Amino acid sequence: MRKLIMTIAFLALVGTSAAVAQTARSPNEAPVGHRQPRADQVPSEKNLMNPNDPVNRENAELDRKIKGICRGC
C-alpha cells in the first residue's frame, strides 16, 4: 500500500511540474523555432532586386552564362 501511495504522489508531482512548465510563457507566444518573422525583420523587396547590388549583378551574369541550367545540379 505504501508503494502505491508513493507512486501516486510521485506521478502527481511530475504532472503538476509539467503543467506549470507549459503555462510559463505567454499563451500567444510560439516556441523559439516556430516563430513568424515580424515585418521589421524581413528585408524589403526593393533591396532584393537592386540591379546596382554587386551580388545581384554577379547572379544576373551567371544566369546569362548558364542560360537556364539549374545551378544546384
HELIX and SHEET records of a PDB file:
HELIX    1   1 ARG A    2  GLN A   22  1                                  21    
HELIX    2   2 VAL A   32  HIS A   34  5                                   3    
HELIX    3   3 ALA A   39  GLN A   41  5                                   3    
HELIX    4   4 GLU A   45  LEU A   48  1                                   4    
HELIX    5   5 PRO A   54  ILE A   66  1                                  13    
END                                                                             
